[in-house]
Amino acid sequence: MRYPSIDVLRTVAIVMMVVVHFTENLSAWYTGPGTGGLPVLLFWRPTGLAAPLFTFLVGVSYRLWVRGREARGDTDEAIAKSSVRRGLFLVGLGFVFNVIVWLPEDVFNWDVLTFIGAAILLLAACRGAPAGVHLLAAATAVVVSPVLRDLSDYAAYWRAGYFDPDFTLGDVVLGFLCIGYFPVFPWIAYALAGYAAAPAVFPAPGSRPEAWPARLGAALLAVTIASVAARSVAPPPAWLRFQGWSMFPASTEYVCGTLGLALLLLPLAHRACDHGGLPPWLARVTGTFSRHSLTVYLLHHVVHVWPLWIWGAATAADVTAHWQRALPAAAALGLAAAFLGAAYPLLRWMDAAGHGGVEGWMRWVSD
């Protein structure tokens, strides 16, 4: 069964990603005076919100996919094999994406695609555990992540503001576990929490939804807001390992706040969208972007990053010469909107023509 609420949330996540990446990679983003007379509010970007929501929905969607396979009578072995193929497909796609889009030296930067593939493999291994076990594992991932970063000397790999490992087995493993862009610790917490929350928000027929995802989400948000507010008065105790709001590395406050927001949004969206509350035109738009979110993720990088590399190589003999300086921020924002506007009819044509995009390749390989 397809839930419009998940389509809406996934569309919100992918739109935020497109906006952030276009403006971040094409322009020297600025949020203060001197924005060309445009209101500063226009220059707000949803930085750091899209990836948590997207990875949280990976856990939700995987749980509902497992339920659907079980309802069709598939065996545990068949579900496990299909899960492993899906996970490996995404990990492999992530490596190909890193090489083709971010250049060969970034093959092991552990971007979001490689993480999602690894998350599916991990969820497949523990899919039969109770929700409490998944939540405990998620909490453990959040708690131990700052410790692992300290032990691994995280800052040594981020001296220039981006992940820069050596091509050694140790650096590759550390990048995957705790120091890359999207390492298992703490990002697995989102997928685990989504997997645990899915049957509570979308119960089996004849059962009532449970309230704990919304309550837990509200509690995590409250703790995060209190922590950020208290920091201006007095620093938190060192043992809490609170380091302020940061996506790279994903600080405790950041993970708790964004995870709390995702847990709260899921039941709210379910109540608002899954009982006939979504206009048909909006359901078509969000359903289209949601079905092809992986294709949109890959395509929007190619559309705006490849021209940067080509332009840099042609004009300055350096593919990164125009990185974050190619366009004014407003122009980059306009290009993001133009891309989304052009992508929608393309995706509708793909549906009408029976072209499944990257998602179709994954289903062909794994299902």
Helices and strands as residue ranges (DSSP letters): H 4-26, G 40-43, H 50-71, H 76-102, G 104-106, H 112-125, H 131-152, G 154-157, H 169-174, I 175-179, H 184-201, H 212-231, G 238-240, H 252-273, H 280-291, H 293-315, H 329-353, H 357-366
